[in-house]
């Protein structure tokens, strides 16, 4: 499901309408500030589903395994130009891909 995007100023003026679209129409709304995503408006059911999945023992184990892989990658770096931020970005992108699969 593709999320619609609105600016913060638009969201302020149309919050009631946006909430109805999310709650009853099944939409997801991304709220942007200066063209960058800052928040999302999702239905309460979506929130519960995400919370249930995130807190499941399987998800916690997956997160620990990802951290262990990151720790190994950091420990095996031999070059002086080590960039932990790049590794963290890569893990974040993997996680976002997983979350996109839930939509």
Residue pairs with C-beta under 8 A, 6 or more apart in sequence:
1 26
1 27
1 28
1 103
3 27
3 28
3 29
3 30
3 40
3 103
4 27
4 28
4 29
4 30
5 29
5 30
5 31
5 32
5 37
6 14
6 18
6 29
6 30
6 31
6 32
7 31
7 32
7 33
8 31
8 32
8 33
8 38
11 18
11 29
11 31
11 41
18 29
18 41
19 41
21 27
21 29
22 28
22 29
22 41
22 42
22 43
23 43
23 44
26 43
28 40
28 41
28 42
28 46
28 103
29 40
29 41
29 42
30 37
30 39
30 40
31 37
31 38
31 39
31 40
31 41
32 38
42 50
49 102
50 99
50 102
53 59
53 102
66 91
66 94
66 95
70 87
70 88
70 91
73 87
74 82
74 84
74 87
